[in-house]
């Protein structure tokens, strides 16, 4: 990822422990995620389509097991 990437935190991160959050950077073909406490460390990168599918699965309520 380059310095020009636009990293942003969730609006839910708030103050106090707000730095204990992940940041996301979107590009046309991929999504990158990093730990906001250690932004210089490694990032996780996913194809955009896969990340969108992941978010949709997380949002979908599942029946109790």
PyMOL Python script that loads the backbone (N, CA, C, O; Angstrom):
from pymol import cmd

cmd.read_pdbstr("""\
ATOM      1  N   UNK A   1       0.843  -1.165   0.000  1.00  0.00           N
ATOM      2  CA  UNK A   1       0.000   0.000   0.000  1.00  0.00           C
ATOM      3  C   UNK A   1       0.895   1.237   0.000  1.00  0.00           C
ATOM      4  O   UNK A   1       1.969   1.235   0.601  1.00  0.00           O
ATOM      5  N   UNK A   2       0.468   2.235  -0.642  1.00  0.00           N
ATOM      6  CA  UNK A   2       1.291   3.439  -0.736  1.00  0.00           C
ATOM      7  C   UNK A   2       0.809   4.499   0.244  1.00  0.00           C
ATOM      8  O   UNK A   2      -0.269   4.386   0.827  1.00  0.00           O
ATOM      9  N   UNK A   3       1.622   5.522   0.412  1.00  0.00           N
ATOM     10  CA  UNK A   3       1.292   6.605   1.334  1.00  0.00           C
ATOM     11  C   UNK A   3       0.049   7.360   0.884  1.00  0.00           C
ATOM     12  O   UNK A   3      -0.592   8.017   1.705  1.00  0.00           O
ATOM     13  N   UNK A   4      -0.309   7.288  -0.386  1.00  0.00           N
ATOM     14  CA  UNK A   4      -1.463   8.019  -0.879  1.00  0.00           C
ATOM     15  C   UNK A   4      -2.784   7.302  -0.635  1.00  0.00           C
ATOM     16  O   UNK A   4      -3.846   7.845  -0.943  1.00  0.00           O
ATOM     17  N   UNK A   5      -2.735   6.093  -0.088  1.00  0.00           N
ATOM     18  CA  UNK A   5      -3.965   5.389   0.216  1.00  0.00           C
ATOM     19  C   UNK A   5      -4.766   6.164   1.256  1.00  0.00           C
ATOM     20  O   UNK A   5      -4.203   6.775   2.164  1.00  0.00           O
ATOM     21  N   UNK A   6      -6.059   6.128   1.113  1.00  0.00           N
ATOM     22  CA  UNK A   6      -6.957   6.854   2.002  1.00  0.00           C
ATOM     23  C   UNK A   6      -7.457   5.912   3.088  1.00  0.00           C
ATOM     24  O   UNK A   6      -8.456   5.220   2.894  1.00  0.00           O
ATOM     25  N   UNK A   7      -6.783   5.880   4.213  1.00  0.00           N
ATOM     26  CA  UNK A   7      -7.162   5.025   5.333  1.00  0.00           C
ATOM     27  C   UNK A   7      -8.202   5.730   6.176  1.00  0.00           C
ATOM     28  O   UNK A   7      -8.094   6.931   6.427  1.00  0.00           O
ATOM     29  N   UNK A   8      -9.215   4.988   6.618  1.00  0.00           N
ATOM     30  CA  UNK A   8     -10.215   5.577   7.504  1.00  0.00           C
ATOM     31  C   UNK A   8     -10.685   4.558   8.535  1.00  0.00           C
ATOM     32  O   UNK A   8     -10.694   3.353   8.287  1.00  0.00           O
ATOM     33  N   UNK A   9     -11.077   5.074   9.698  1.00  0.00           N
ATOM     34  CA  UNK A   9     -11.561   4.250  10.798  1.00  0.00           C
ATOM     35  C   UNK A   9     -13.080   4.282  10.831  1.00  0.00           C
ATOM     36  O   UNK A   9     -13.716   5.185  10.287  1.00  0.00           O
ATOM     37  N   UNK A  10     -13.632   3.293  11.471  1.00  0.00           N
ATOM     38  CA  UNK A  10     -15.065   3.237  11.672  1.00  0.00           C
ATOM     39  C   UNK A  10     -15.528   4.431  12.494  1.00  0.00           C
ATOM     40  O   UNK A  10     -14.820   4.888  13.391  1.00  0.00           O
ATOM     41  N   UNK A  11     -16.710   4.931  12.188  1.00  0.00           N
ATOM     42  CA  UNK A  11     -17.283   6.014  12.989  1.00  0.00           C
ATOM     43  C   UNK A  11     -17.653   5.515  14.383  1.00  0.00           C
ATOM     44  O   UNK A  11     -17.904   6.321  15.279  1.00  0.00           O
ATOM     45  N   UNK A  12     -17.692   4.199  14.577  1.00  0.00           N
ATOM     46  CA  UNK A  12     -18.001   3.614  15.880  1.00  0.00           C
ATOM     47  C   UNK A  12     -16.783   3.566  16.801  1.00  0.00           C
ATOM     48  O   UNK A  12     -16.925   3.218  17.973  1.00  0.00           O
ATOM     49  N   UNK A  13     -15.595   3.904  16.307  1.00  0.00           N
ATOM     50  CA  UNK A  13     -14.391   3.779  17.132  1.00  0.00           C
ATOM     51  C   UNK A  13     -14.361   4.806  18.260  1.00  0.00           C
ATOM     52  O   UNK A  13     -13.778   4.537  19.310  1.00  0.00           O
ATOM     53  N   UNK A  14     -14.970   5.965  18.072  1.00  0.00           N
ATOM     54  CA  UNK A  14     -15.121   6.950  19.130  1.00  0.00           C
ATOM     55  C   UNK A  14     -13.829   7.379  19.802  1.00  0.00           C
ATOM     56  O   UNK A  14     -12.743   7.202  19.250  1.00  0.00           O
ATOM     57  N   UNK A  15     -13.953   7.944  20.998  1.00  0.00           N
ATOM     58  CA  UNK A  15     -12.795   8.407  21.757  1.00  0.00           C
ATOM     59  C   UNK A  15     -12.293   7.335  22.709  1.00  0.00           C
ATOM     60  O   UNK A  15     -12.749   6.193  22.661  1.00  0.00           O
ATOM     61  N   UNK A  16     -11.373   7.693  23.557  1.00  0.00           N
ATOM     62  CA  UNK A  16     -10.836   6.741  24.530  1.00  0.00           C
ATOM     63  C   UNK A  16     -10.108   5.609  23.844  1.00  0.00           C
ATOM     64  O   UNK A  16      -8.988   5.786  23.365  1.00  0.00           O
ATOM     65  N   UNK A  17     -10.735   4.444  23.793  1.00  0.00           N
ATOM     66  CA  UNK A  17     -10.139   3.291  23.124  1.00  0.00           C
ATOM     67  C   UNK A  17     -10.369   3.333  21.614  1.00  0.00           C
ATOM     68  O   UNK A  17     -10.259   2.306  20.944  1.00  0.00           O
ATOM     69  N   UNK A  18     -10.682   4.490  21.082  1.00  0.00           N
ATOM     70  CA  UNK A  18     -10.959   4.626  19.656  1.00  0.00           C
ATOM     71  C   UNK A  18      -9.817   4.210  18.760  1.00  0.00           C
ATOM     72  O   UNK A  18     -10.021   3.930  17.578  1.00  0.00           O
ATOM     73  N   UNK A  19      -8.601   4.165  19.315  1.00  0.00           N
ATOM     74  CA  UNK A  19      -7.474   3.726  18.507  1.00  0.00           C
ATOM     75  C   UNK A  19      -7.398   2.207  18.421  1.00  0.00           C
ATOM     76  O   UNK A  19      -6.612   1.675  17.637  1.00  0.00           O
ATOM     77  N   UNK A  20      -8.196   1.506  19.208  1.00  0.00           N
ATOM     78  CA  UNK A  20      -8.227   0.045  19.181  1.00  0.00           C
ATOM     79  C   UNK A  20      -9.241  -0.389  18.128  1.00  0.00           C
ATOM     80  O   UNK A  20     -10.270  -0.987  18.443  1.00  0.00           O
ATOM     81  N   UNK A  21      -8.941  -0.089  16.918  1.00  0.00           N
ATOM     82  CA  UNK A  21      -9.880  -0.306  15.829  1.00  0.00           C
ATOM     83  C   UNK A  21      -9.098  -0.719  14.578  1.00  0.00           C
ATOM     84  O   UNK A  21      -7.871  -0.623  14.531  1.00  0.00           O
ATOM     85  N   UNK A  22      -9.824  -1.169  13.591  1.00  0.00           N
ATOM     86  CA  UNK A  22      -9.188  -1.420  12.308  1.00  0.00           C
ATOM     87  C   UNK A  22      -9.467  -0.236  11.398  1.00  0.00           C
ATOM     88  O   UNK A  22     -10.447   0.488  11.572  1.00  0.00           O
ATOM     89  N   UNK A  23      -8.588  -0.056  10.429  1.00  0.00           N
ATOM     90  CA  UNK A  23      -8.767   0.969   9.405  1.00  0.00           C
ATOM     91  C   UNK A  23      -8.910   0.261   8.072  1.00  0.00           C
ATOM     92  O   UNK A  23      -8.416  -0.852   7.889  1.00  0.00           O
ATOM     93  N   UNK A  24      -9.587   0.910   7.150  1.00  0.00           N
ATOM     94  CA  UNK A  24      -9.831   0.328   5.842  1.00  0.00           C
ATOM     95  C   UNK A  24      -9.422   1.324   4.758  1.00  0.00           C
ATOM     96  O   UNK A  24      -9.585   2.534   4.912  1.00  0.00           O
ATOM     97  N   UNK A  25      -8.895   0.796   3.676  1.00  0.00           N
ATOM     98  CA  UNK A  25      -8.550   1.597   2.513  1.00  0.00           C
ATOM     99  C   UNK A  25      -9.159   0.908   1.282  1.00  0.00           C
ATOM    100  O   UNK A  25      -8.922  -0.275   1.037  1.00  0.00           O
ATOM    101  N   UNK A  26      -9.927   1.654   0.536  1.00  0.00           N
ATOM    102  CA  UNK A  26     -10.570   1.068  -0.645  1.00  0.00           C
ATOM    103  C   UNK A  26      -9.868   1.520  -1.914  1.00  0.00           C
ATOM    104  O   UNK A  26      -9.450   2.670  -2.043  1.00  0.00           O
ATOM    105  N   UNK A  27      -9.750   0.593  -2.835  1.00  0.00           N
ATOM    106  CA  UNK A  27      -9.195   0.842  -4.159  1.00  0.00           C
ATOM    107  C   UNK A  27     -10.168   0.226  -5.151  1.00  0.00           C
ATOM    108  O   UNK A  27     -11.036  -0.547  -4.743  1.00  0.00           O
ATOM    109  N   UNK A  28     -10.059   0.533  -6.421  1.00  0.00           N
ATOM    110  CA  UNK A  28     -11.012  -0.046  -7.381  1.00  0.00           C
ATOM    111  C   UNK A  28     -11.026  -1.575  -7.405  1.00  0.00           C
ATOM    112  O   UNK A  28     -12.080  -2.171  -7.631  1.00  0.00           O
ATOM    113  N   UNK A  29      -9.894  -2.213  -7.180  1.00  0.00           N
ATOM    114  CA  UNK A  29      -9.845  -3.667  -7.316  1.00  0.00           C
ATOM    115  C   UNK A  29      -9.648  -4.420  -6.014  1.00  0.00           C
ATOM    116  O   UNK A  29      -9.777  -5.644  -5.994  1.00  0.00           O
ATOM    117  N   UNK A  30      -9.337  -3.725  -4.919  1.00  0.00           N
ATOM    118  CA  UNK A  30      -9.106  -4.421  -3.659  1.00  0.00           C
ATOM    119  C   UNK A  30      -9.427  -3.545  -2.449  1.00  0.00           C
ATOM    120  O   UNK A  30      -9.559  -2.326  -2.550  1.00  0.00           O
ATOM    121  N   UNK A  31      -9.545  -4.209  -1.310  1.00  0.00           N
ATOM    122  CA  UNK A  31      -9.791  -3.558  -0.029  1.00  0.00           C
ATOM    123  C   UNK A  31      -8.640  -3.960   0.889  1.00  0.00           C
ATOM    124  O   UNK A  31      -8.273  -5.134   0.938  1.00  0.00           O
ATOM    125  N   UNK A  32      -8.071  -3.009   1.611  1.00  0.00           N
ATOM    126  CA  UNK A  32      -6.998  -3.314   2.557  1.00  0.00           C
ATOM    127  C   UNK A  32      -7.459  -2.962   3.964  1.00  0.00           C
ATOM    128  O   UNK A  32      -8.189  -1.992   4.170  1.00  0.00           O
ATOM    129  N   UNK A  33      -7.021  -3.765   4.926  1.00  0.00           N
ATOM    130  CA  UNK A  33      -7.367  -3.560   6.325  1.00  0.00           C
ATOM    131  C   UNK A  33      -6.080  -3.586   7.138  1.00  0.00           C
ATOM    132  O   UNK A  33      -5.184  -4.387   6.872  1.00  0.00           O
ATOM    133  N   UNK A  34      -5.992  -2.696   8.141  1.00  0.00           N
ATOM    134  CA  UNK A  34      -4.827  -2.695   9.022  1.00  0.00           C
ATOM    135  C   UNK A  34      -5.260  -2.356  10.439  1.00  0.00           C
ATOM    136  O   UNK A  34      -6.364  -1.859  10.658  1.00  0.00           O
ATOM    137  N   UNK A  35      -4.398  -2.624  11.385  1.00  0.00           N
ATOM    138  CA  UNK A  35      -4.620  -2.321  12.788  1.00  0.00           C
ATOM    139  C   UNK A  35      -4.284  -0.847  13.015  1.00  0.00           C
ATOM    140  O   UNK A  35      -3.171  -0.415  12.713  1.00  0.00           O
ATOM    141  N   UNK A  36      -5.223  -0.079  13.537  1.00  0.00           N
ATOM    142  CA  UNK A  36      -4.978   1.353  13.723  1.00  0.00           C
ATOM    143  C   UNK A  36      -3.905   1.637  14.772  1.00  0.00           C
ATOM    144  O   UNK A  36      -3.308   2.713  14.764  1.00  0.00           O
ATOM    145  N   UNK A  37      -3.651   0.681  15.680  1.00  0.00           N
ATOM    146  CA  UNK A  37      -2.602   0.876  16.685  1.00  0.00           C
ATOM    147  C   UNK A  37      -1.210   0.692  16.098  1.00  0.00           C
ATOM    148  O   UNK A  37      -0.234   1.211  16.639  1.00  0.00           O
ATOM    149  N   UNK A  38      -1.113  -0.049  14.987  1.00  0.00           N
ATOM    150  CA  UNK A  38       0.184  -0.343  14.354  1.00  0.00           C
ATOM    151  C   UNK A  38       0.073  -0.172  12.842  1.00  0.00           C
ATOM    152  O   UNK A  38       0.204  -1.148  12.105  1.00  0.00           O
ATOM    153  N   UNK A  39      -0.163   1.038  12.373  1.00  0.00           N
ATOM    154  CA  UNK A  39      -0.411   1.235  10.942  1.00  0.00           C
ATOM    155  C   UNK A  39       0.765   0.916  10.027  1.00  0.00           C
ATOM    156  O   UNK A  39       0.569   0.678   8.835  1.00  0.00           O
ATOM    157  N   UNK A  40       1.978   0.906  10.561  1.00  0.00           N
ATOM    158  CA  UNK A  40       3.143   0.612   9.720  1.00  0.00           C
ATOM    159  C   UNK A  40       3.350  -0.887   9.513  1.00  0.00           C
ATOM    160  O   UNK A  40       4.150  -1.296   8.671  1.00  0.00           O
ATOM    161  N   UNK A  41       2.637  -1.697  10.273  1.00  0.00           N
ATOM    162  CA  UNK A  41       2.784  -3.150  10.155  1.00  0.00           C
ATOM    163  C   UNK A  41       1.987  -3.660   8.956  1.00  0.00           C
ATOM    164  O   UNK A  41       1.435  -2.875   8.185  1.00  0.00           O
ATOM    165  N   UNK A  42       1.937  -4.940   8.815  1.00  0.00           N
ATOM    166  CA  UNK A  42       1.309  -5.588   7.664  1.00  0.00           C
ATOM    167  C   UNK A  42      -0.182  -5.261   7.543  1.00  0.00           C
ATOM    168  O   UNK A  42      -0.857  -4.968   8.530  1.00  0.00           O
ATOM    169  N   UNK A  43      -0.663  -5.320   6.318  1.00  0.00           N
ATOM    170  CA  UNK A  43      -2.081  -5.147   6.035  1.00  0.00           C
ATOM    171  C   UNK A  43      -2.635  -6.446   5.463  1.00  0.00           C
ATOM    172  O   UNK A  43      -1.895  -7.276   4.935  1.00  0.00           O
ATOM    173  N   UNK A  44      -3.937  -6.602   5.576  1.00  0.00           N
ATOM    174  CA  UNK A  44      -4.639  -7.696   4.911  1.00  0.00           C
ATOM    175  C   UNK A  44      -5.301  -7.096   3.683  1.00  0.00           C
ATOM    176  O   UNK A  44      -5.946  -6.052   3.774  1.00  0.00           O
ATOM    177  N   UNK A  45      -5.150  -7.741   2.541  1.00  0.00           N
ATOM    178  CA  UNK A  45      -5.716  -7.232   1.302  1.00  0.00           C
ATOM    179  C   UNK A  45      -6.611  -8.285   0.687  1.00  0.00           C
ATOM    180  O   UNK A  45      -6.244  -9.457   0.597  1.00  0.00           O
ATOM    181  N   UNK A  46      -7.797  -7.854   0.263  1.00  0.00           N
ATOM    182  CA  UNK A  46      -8.791  -8.750  -0.316  1.00  0.00           C
ATOM    183  C   UNK A  46      -9.288  -8.195  -1.638  1.00  0.00           C
ATOM    184  O   UNK A  46      -9.350  -6.978  -1.809  1.00  0.00           O
ATOM    185  N   UNK A  47      -9.648  -9.075  -2.589  1.00  0.00           N
ATOM    186  CA  UNK A  47     -10.335  -8.577  -3.778  1.00  0.00           C
ATOM    187  C   UNK A  47     -11.635  -7.898  -3.334  1.00  0.00           C
ATOM    188  O   UNK A  47     -12.294  -8.370  -2.407  1.00  0.00           O
ATOM    189  N   UNK A  48     -11.997  -6.817  -3.976  1.00  0.00           N
ATOM    190  CA  UNK A  48     -13.171  -6.039  -3.562  1.00  0.00           C
ATOM    191  C   UNK A  48     -14.427  -6.903  -3.503  1.00  0.00           C
ATOM    192  O   UNK A  48     -15.208  -6.780  -2.560  1.00  0.00           O
ATOM    193  N   UNK A  49     -14.637  -7.766  -4.480  1.00  0.00           N
ATOM    194  CA  UNK A  49     -15.844  -8.603  -4.519  1.00  0.00           C
ATOM    195  C   UNK A  49     -15.909  -9.529  -3.310  1.00  0.00           C
ATOM    196  O   UNK A  49     -16.979  -9.726  -2.735  1.00  0.00           O
ATOM    197  N   UNK A  50     -14.775 -10.094  -2.925  1.00  0.00           N
ATOM    198  CA  UNK A  50     -14.735 -11.004  -1.777  1.00  0.00           C
ATOM    199  C   UNK A  50     -15.032 -10.269  -0.480  1.00  0.00           C
ATOM    200  O   UNK A  50     -15.730 -10.798   0.385  1.00  0.00           O
ATOM    201  N   UNK A  51     -14.517  -9.069  -0.337  1.00  0.00           N
ATOM    202  CA  UNK A  51     -14.747  -8.310   0.886  1.00  0.00           C
ATOM    203  C   UNK A  51     -16.206  -7.893   0.994  1.00  0.00           C
ATOM    204  O   UNK A  51     -16.784  -7.934   2.080  1.00  0.00           O
ATOM    205  N   UNK A  52     -16.803  -7.495  -0.114  1.00  0.00           N
ATOM    206  CA  UNK A  52     -18.221  -7.129  -0.115  1.00  0.00           C
ATOM    207  C   UNK A  52     -19.074  -8.332   0.283  1.00  0.00           C
ATOM    208  O   UNK A  52     -20.016  -8.191   1.064  1.00  0.00           O
ATOM    209  N   UNK A  53     -18.753  -9.511  -0.246  1.00  0.00           N
ATOM    210  CA  UNK A  53     -19.486 -10.725   0.119  1.00  0.00           C
ATOM    211  C   UNK A  53     -19.320 -11.023   1.609  1.00  0.00           C
ATOM    212  O   UNK A  53     -20.278 -11.432   2.265  1.00  0.00           O
ATOM    213  N   UNK A  54     -18.124 -10.823   2.148  1.00  0.00           N
ATOM    214  CA  UNK A  54     -17.874 -11.028   3.570  1.00  0.00           C
ATOM    215  C   UNK A  54     -18.746 -10.088   4.406  1.00  0.00           C
ATOM    216  O   UNK A  54     -19.382 -10.531   5.362  1.00  0.00           O
ATOM    217  N   UNK A  55     -18.785  -8.802   4.060  1.00  0.00           N
ATOM    218  CA  UNK A  55     -19.589  -7.847   4.815  1.00  0.00           C
ATOM    219  C   UNK A  55     -21.067  -8.211   4.778  1.00  0.00           C
ATOM    220  O   UNK A  55     -21.758  -8.116   5.792  1.00  0.00           O
ATOM    221  N   UNK A  56     -21.548  -8.623   3.628  1.00  0.00           N
ATOM    222  CA  UNK A  56     -22.955  -9.020   3.522  1.00  0.00           C
ATOM    223  C   UNK A  56     -23.249 -10.228   4.404  1.00  0.00           C
ATOM    224  O   UNK A  56     -24.307 -10.294   5.030  1.00  0.00           O
ATOM    225  N   UNK A  57     -22.332 -11.174   4.460  1.00  0.00           N
ATOM    226  CA  UNK A  57     -22.519 -12.362   5.311  1.00  0.00           C
ATOM    227  C   UNK A  57     -22.522 -11.967   6.785  1.00  0.00           C
ATOM    228  O   UNK A  57     -23.281 -12.534   7.570  1.00  0.00           O
ATOM    229  N   UNK A  58     -21.692 -11.011   7.170  1.00  0.00           N
ATOM    230  CA  UNK A  58     -21.644 -10.572   8.560  1.00  0.00           C
ATOM    231  C   UNK A  58     -22.949  -9.867   8.945  1.00  0.00           C
ATOM    232  O   UNK A  58     -23.421 -10.008  10.074  1.00  0.00           O
ATOM    233  N   UNK A  59     -23.515  -9.130   8.035  1.00  0.00           N
ATOM    234  CA  UNK A  59     -24.745  -8.377   8.309  1.00  0.00           C
ATOM    235  C   UNK A  59     -25.985  -9.274   8.358  1.00  0.00           C
ATOM    236  O   UNK A  59     -26.986  -8.907   8.973  1.00  0.00           O
ATOM    237  N   UNK A  60     -25.927 -10.425   7.728  1.00  0.00           N
ATOM    238  CA  UNK A  60     -27.097 -11.302   7.643  1.00  0.00           C
ATOM    239  C   UNK A  60     -27.303 -12.028   8.970  1.00  0.00           C
ATOM    240  O   UNK A  60     -26.403 -12.716   9.451  1.00  0.00           O
ATOM    241  N   UNK A  61     -28.498 -11.871   9.563  1.00  0.00           N
ATOM    242  CA  UNK A  61     -28.731 -12.572  10.831  1.00  0.00           C
ATOM    243  C   UNK A  61     -28.779 -14.086  10.598  1.00  0.00           C
ATOM    244  O   UNK A  61     -29.330 -14.561   9.604  1.00  0.00           O
ATOM    245  N   UNK A  62     -28.200 -14.815  11.522  1.00  0.00           N
ATOM    246  CA  UNK A  62     -28.180 -16.272  11.437  1.00  0.00           C
ATOM    247  C   UNK A  62     -29.047 -16.847  12.549  1.00  0.00           C
ATOM    248  O   UNK A  62     -29.124 -16.288  13.643  1.00  0.00           O
ATOM    249  N   UNK A  63     -29.682 -17.942  12.266  1.00  0.00           N
ATOM    250  CA  UNK A  63     -30.506 -18.609  13.276  1.00  0.00           C
ATOM    251  C   UNK A  63     -29.606 -19.122  14.404  1.00  0.00           C
ATOM    252  O   UNK A  63     -28.453 -19.484  14.172  1.00  0.00           O
ATOM    253  N   UNK A  64     -30.140 -19.148  15.613  1.00  0.00           N
ATOM    254  CA  UNK A  64     -29.382 -19.671  16.752  1.00  0.00           C
ATOM    255  C   UNK A  64     -29.065 -21.133  16.525  1.00  0.00           C
ATOM    256  O   UNK A  64     -29.853 -21.863  15.924  1.00  0.00           O
ATOM    257  N   UNK A  65     -27.903 -21.559  17.008  1.00  0.00           N
ATOM    258  CA  UNK A  65     -27.509 -22.966  16.825  1.00  0.00           C
ATOM    259  C   UNK A  65     -27.830 -23.760  18.039  1.00  0.00           C
ATOM    260  O   UNK A  65     -27.572 -24.963  18.075  1.00  0.00           O
TER     261      UNK A  65
END
""", "prot")
cmd.dss("prot")
cmd.show_as("cartoon", "prot")
cmd.util.cbc("prot")
cmd.orient("prot")
